[in-house]
């Protein structure tokens, strides 16, 4: 996983799109939970709002 704290919002957004793609393509429930957690974390980093 990348360190999101030294990235620009654009880089974080691009990474989020890649994670969304992986989430849609995976069939593993564990991987789905992991990717959903990554997306929540990215949202928190950008907005500061815990979702």
Biopython code that builds the backbone (N, CA, C, O; Angstrom):
import numpy as np
from Bio.PDB.StructureBuilder import StructureBuilder

atoms = [
    (1, "UNK", "N", (0.838, -1.187, 0.000)),
    (1, "UNK", "CA", (0.000, 0.000, 0.000)),
    (1, "UNK", "C", (0.875, 1.239, 0.000)),
    (1, "UNK", "O", (1.957, 1.246, 0.587)),
    (2, "UNK", "N", (0.409, 2.274, -0.653)),
    (2, "UNK", "CA", (1.176, 3.507, -0.717)),
    (2, "UNK", "C", (1.003, 4.314, 0.553)),
    (2, "UNK", "O", (0.003, 4.168, 1.257)),
    (3, "UNK", "N", (1.957, 5.154, 0.843)),
    (3, "UNK", "CA", (1.824, 6.101, 1.941)),
    (3, "UNK", "C", (1.059, 7.297, 1.405)),
    (3, "UNK", "O", (1.589, 8.058, 0.596)),
    (4, "UNK", "N", (-0.172, 7.472, 1.842)),
    (4, "UNK", "CA", (-1.023, 8.514, 1.288)),
    (4, "UNK", "C", (-0.710, 9.890, 1.855)),
    (4, "UNK", "O", (-1.199, 10.889, 1.329)),
    (5, "UNK", "N", (0.073, 9.970, 2.890)),
    (5, "UNK", "CA", (0.302, 11.247, 3.537)),
    (5, "UNK", "C", (1.281, 12.139, 2.787)),
    (5, "UNK", "O", (1.364, 13.330, 3.088)),
    (6, "UNK", "N", (2.020, 11.611, 1.830)),
    (6, "UNK", "CA", (2.949, 12.412, 1.061)),
    (6, "UNK", "C", (2.512, 12.488, -0.407)),
    (6, "UNK", "O", (3.318, 12.806, -1.281)),
    (7, "UNK", "N", (1.269, 12.204, -0.667)),
    (7, "UNK", "CA", (0.752, 12.198, -2.033)),
    (7, "UNK", "C", (-0.193, 13.380, -2.230)),
    (7, "UNK", "O", (-0.755, 13.909, -1.271)),
    (8, "UNK", "N", (-0.356, 13.784, -3.481)),
    (8, "UNK", "CA", (-1.309, 14.831, -3.797)),
    (8, "UNK", "C", (-2.713, 14.234, -3.858)),
    (8, "UNK", "O", (-2.883, 13.017, -3.938)),
    (9, "UNK", "N", (-3.712, 15.112, -3.817)),
    (9, "UNK", "CA", (-5.092, 14.623, -3.922)),
    (9, "UNK", "C", (-5.315, 13.882, -5.233)),
    (9, "UNK", "O", (-6.033, 12.882, -5.270)),
    (10, "UNK", "N", (-4.706, 14.365, -6.302)),
    (10, "UNK", "CA", (-4.853, 13.717, -7.619)),
    (10, "UNK", "C", (-4.285, 12.299, -7.575)),
    (10, "UNK", "O", (-4.910, 11.369, -8.084)),
    (11, "UNK", "N", (-3.109, 12.125, -6.974)),
    (11, "UNK", "CA", (-2.500, 10.797, -6.867)),
    (11, "UNK", "C", (-3.357, 9.871, -6.014)),
    (11, "UNK", "O", (-3.500, 8.689, -6.325)),
    (12, "UNK", "N", (-3.922, 10.405, -4.947)),
    (12, "UNK", "CA", (-4.791, 9.609, -4.083)),
    (12, "UNK", "C", (-6.050, 9.212, -4.840)),
    (12, "UNK", "O", (-6.515, 8.078, -4.723)),
    (13, "UNK", "N", (-6.606, 10.145, -5.620)),
    (13, "UNK", "CA", (-7.799, 9.851, -6.413)),
    (13, "UNK", "C", (-7.519, 8.747, -7.432)),
    (13, "UNK", "O", (-8.337, 7.845, -7.610)),
    (14, "UNK", "N", (-6.371, 8.816, -8.098)),
    (14, "UNK", "CA", (-6.002, 7.783, -9.072)),
    (14, "UNK", "C", (-5.846, 6.425, -8.392)),
    (14, "UNK", "O", (-6.284, 5.405, -8.923)),
    (15, "UNK", "N", (-5.226, 6.417, -7.226)),
    (15, "UNK", "CA", (-5.062, 5.175, -6.470)),
    (15, "UNK", "C", (-6.432, 4.630, -6.064)),
    (15, "UNK", "O", (-6.660, 3.421, -6.110)),
    (16, "UNK", "N", (-7.339, 5.518, -5.667)),
    (16, "UNK", "CA", (-8.694, 5.107, -5.300)),
    (16, "UNK", "C", (-9.427, 4.441, -6.455)),
    (16, "UNK", "O", (-10.149, 3.463, -6.258)),
    (17, "UNK", "N", (-9.240, 4.970, -7.655)),
    (17, "UNK", "CA", (-9.863, 4.363, -8.835)),
    (17, "UNK", "C", (-9.319, 2.955, -9.076)),
    (17, "UNK", "O", (-10.066, 2.048, -9.444)),
    (18, "UNK", "N", (-8.019, 2.781, -8.866)),
    (18, "UNK", "CA", (-7.416, 1.449, -9.025)),
    (18, "UNK", "C", (-7.986, 0.481, -7.983)),
    (18, "UNK", "O", (-8.275, -0.672, -8.302)),
    (19, "UNK", "N", (-8.146, 0.941, -6.753)),
    (19, "UNK", "CA", (-8.703, 0.097, -5.691)),
    (19, "UNK", "C", (-10.158, -0.253, -6.010)),
    (19, "UNK", "O", (-10.569, -1.396, -5.813)),
    (20, "UNK", "N", (-10.944, 0.713, -6.499)),
    (20, "UNK", "CA", (-12.333, 0.435, -6.885)),
    (20, "UNK", "C", (-12.387, -0.637, -7.965)),
    (20, "UNK", "O", (-13.239, -1.525, -7.924)),
    (21, "UNK", "N", (-11.478, -0.552, -8.931)),
    (21, "UNK", "CA", (-11.418, -1.549, -10.000)),
    (21, "UNK", "C", (-11.121, -2.931, -9.424)),
    (21, "UNK", "O", (-11.759, -3.918, -9.793)),
    (22, "UNK", "N", (-10.148, -2.992, -8.518)),
    (22, "UNK", "CA", (-9.805, -4.275, -7.894)),
    (22, "UNK", "C", (-10.972, -4.817, -7.091)),
    (22, "UNK", "O", (-11.227, -6.021, -7.094)),
    (23, "UNK", "N", (-11.689, -3.924, -6.396)),
    (23, "UNK", "CA", (-12.842, -4.331, -5.589)),
    (23, "UNK", "C", (-13.903, -4.982, -6.467)),
    (23, "UNK", "O", (-14.474, -6.006, -6.093)),
    (24, "UNK", "N", (-14.167, -4.400, -7.623)),
    (24, "UNK", "CA", (-15.185, -4.941, -8.526)),
    (24, "UNK", "C", (-14.760, -6.252, -9.163)),
    (24, "UNK", "O", (-15.608, -7.069, -9.521)),
    (25, "UNK", "N", (-13.456, -6.463, -9.309)),
    (25, "UNK", "CA", (-12.966, -7.663, -9.996)),
    (25, "UNK", "C", (-12.728, -8.854, -9.066)),
    (25, "UNK", "O", (-12.651, -9.991, -9.532)),
    (26, "UNK", "N", (-12.610, -8.612, -7.774)),
    (26, "UNK", "CA", (-12.262, -9.711, -6.875)),
    (26, "UNK", "C", (-13.479, -10.563, -6.533)),
    (26, "UNK", "O", (-14.616, -10.091, -6.547)),
    (27, "UNK", "N", (-13.215, -11.800, -6.233)),
    (27, "UNK", "CA", (-14.276, -12.708, -5.792)),
    (27, "UNK", "C", (-14.060, -13.130, -4.339)),
    (27, "UNK", "O", (-14.892, -13.828, -3.760)),
    (28, "UNK", "N", (-12.957, -12.709, -3.762)),
    (28, "UNK", "CA", (-12.626, -13.057, -2.388)),
    (28, "UNK", "C", (-13.295, -12.078, -1.416)),
    (28, "UNK", "O", (-13.129, -10.865, -1.543)),
    (29, "UNK", "N", (-14.043, -12.600, -0.457)),
    (29, "UNK", "CA", (-14.709, -11.759, 0.531)),
    (29, "UNK", "C", (-13.685, -11.000, 1.378)),
    (29, "UNK", "O", (-13.903, -9.839, 1.727)),
    (30, "UNK", "N", (-12.581, -11.647, 1.705)),
    (30, "UNK", "CA", (-11.536, -10.981, 2.484)),
    (30, "UNK", "C", (-10.943, -9.814, 1.711)),
    (30, "UNK", "O", (-10.708, -8.745, 2.275)),
    (31, "UNK", "N", (-10.701, -10.017, 0.419)),
    (31, "UNK", "CA", (-10.154, -8.944, -0.412)),
    (31, "UNK", "C", (-11.159, -7.800, -0.527)),
    (31, "UNK", "O", (-10.767, -6.633, -0.508)),
    (32, "UNK", "N", (-12.448, -8.118, -0.645)),
    (32, "UNK", "CA", (-13.472, -7.076, -0.720)),
    (32, "UNK", "C", (-13.451, -6.214, 0.529)),
    (32, "UNK", "O", (-13.494, -4.987, 0.439)),
    (33, "UNK", "N", (-13.385, -6.844, 1.691)),
    (33, "UNK", "CA", (-13.353, -6.110, 2.960)),
    (33, "UNK", "C", (-12.103, -5.239, 3.038)),
    (33, "UNK", "O", (-12.163, -4.101, 3.503)),
    (34, "UNK", "N", (-10.982, -5.771, 2.586)),
    (34, "UNK", "CA", (-9.732, -5.020, 2.598)),
    (34, "UNK", "C", (-9.844, -3.786, 1.697)),
    (34, "UNK", "O", (-9.514, -2.678, 2.120)),
    (35, "UNK", "N", (-10.302, -3.973, 0.473)),
    (35, "UNK", "CA", (-10.405, -2.863, -0.467)),
    (35, "UNK", "C", (-11.411, -1.817, 0.010)),
    (35, "UNK", "O", (-11.194, -0.620, -0.182)),
    (36, "UNK", "N", (-12.508, -2.252, 0.630)),
    (36, "UNK", "CA", (-13.471, -1.301, 1.175)),
    (36, "UNK", "C", (-12.838, -0.475, 2.281)),
    (36, "UNK", "O", (-13.089, 0.725, 2.389)),
    (37, "UNK", "N", (-12.017, -1.117, 3.102)),
    (37, "UNK", "CA", (-11.307, -0.397, 4.156)),
    (37, "UNK", "C", (-10.319, 0.607, 3.594)),
    (37, "UNK", "O", (-10.178, 1.711, 4.120)),
    (38, "UNK", "N", (-9.639, 0.225, 2.529)),
    (38, "UNK", "CA", (-8.696, 1.145, 1.875)),
    (38, "UNK", "C", (-9.450, 2.357, 1.339)),
    (38, "UNK", "O", (-8.994, 3.488, 1.505)),
    (39, "UNK", "N", (-10.590, 2.138, 0.703)),
    (39, "UNK", "CA", (-11.369, 3.255, 0.161)),
    (39, "UNK", "C", (-11.872, 4.169, 1.272)),
    (39, "UNK", "O", (-11.871, 5.389, 1.104)),
    (40, "UNK", "N", (-12.303, 3.610, 2.406)),
    (40, "UNK", "CA", (-12.731, 4.430, 3.536)),
    (40, "UNK", "C", (-11.574, 5.263, 4.064)),
    (40, "UNK", "O", (-11.748, 6.431, 4.415)),
    (41, "UNK", "N", (-10.396, 4.659, 4.119)),
    (41, "UNK", "CA", (-9.216, 5.375, 4.597)),
    (41, "UNK", "C", (-8.857, 6.513, 3.657)),
    (41, "UNK", "O", (-8.538, 7.614, 4.106)),
    (42, "UNK", "N", (-8.906, 6.258, 2.359)),
    (42, "UNK", "CA", (-8.616, 7.314, 1.390)),
    (42, "UNK", "C", (-9.612, 8.464, 1.518)),
    (42, "UNK", "O", (-9.225, 9.630, 1.445)),
    (43, "UNK", "N", (-10.892, 8.142, 1.707)),
    (43, "UNK", "CA", (-11.907, 9.187, 1.914)),
    (43, "UNK", "C", (-11.579, 10.017, 3.151)),
    (43, "UNK", "O", (-11.699, 11.242, 3.133)),
    (44, "UNK", "N", (-11.168, 9.353, 4.213)),
    (44, "UNK", "CA", (-10.826, 10.051, 5.449)),
    (44, "UNK", "C", (-9.620, 10.958, 5.249)),
    (44, "UNK", "O", (-9.598, 12.081, 5.753)),
    (45, "UNK", "N", (-8.628, 10.485, 4.525)),
    (45, "UNK", "CA", (-7.418, 11.273, 4.291)),
    (45, "UNK", "C", (-7.764, 12.538, 3.503)),
    (45, "UNK", "O", (-7.234, 13.612, 3.790)),
    (46, "UNK", "N", (-8.644, 12.417, 2.519)),
    (46, "UNK", "CA", (-8.986, 13.559, 1.669)),
    (46, "UNK", "C", (-9.945, 14.507, 2.373)),
    (46, "UNK", "O", (-9.750, 15.722, 2.342)),
    (47, "UNK", "N", (-10.979, 13.963, 3.006)),
    (47, "UNK", "CA", (-12.037, 14.816, 3.571)),
    (47, "UNK", "C", (-11.880, 15.094, 5.059)),
    (47, "UNK", "O", (-12.354, 16.116, 5.555)),
    (48, "UNK", "N", (-11.222, 14.197, 5.766)),
    (48, "UNK", "CA", (-11.136, 14.326, 7.222)),
    (48, "UNK", "C", (-12.381, 13.830, 7.917)),
    (48, "UNK", "O", (-12.482, 13.908, 9.141)),
    (49, "UNK", "N", (-13.344, 13.314, 7.144)),
    (49, "UNK", "CA", (-14.598, 12.815, 7.691)),
    (49, "UNK", "C", (-14.555, 11.293, 7.753)),
    (49, "UNK", "O", (-14.296, 10.633, 6.747)),
    (50, "UNK", "N", (-14.806, 10.740, 8.931)),
    (50, "UNK", "CA", (-14.821, 9.296, 9.099)),
    (50, "UNK", "C", (-16.144, 8.758, 8.580)),
    (50, "UNK", "O", (-17.212, 9.139, 9.059)),
    (51, "UNK", "N", (-16.062, 7.855, 7.581)),
    (51, "UNK", "CA", (-17.292, 7.303, 6.988)),
    (51, "UNK", "C", (-17.529, 5.892, 7.440)),
    (51, "UNK", "O", (-18.516, 5.273, 7.041)),
]
sb = StructureBuilder()
sb.init_structure("model")
sb.init_model(0)
sb.init_chain("A")
sb.init_seg("    ")
for serial, (resi, resn, name, xyz) in enumerate(atoms, 1):
    if name == "N":
        sb.init_residue(resn, " ", resi, " ")
    sb.init_atom(name, np.array(xyz, "f"), 0.0, 1.0, " ", f" {name:<3s}", serial, name[0])
structure = sb.get_structure()
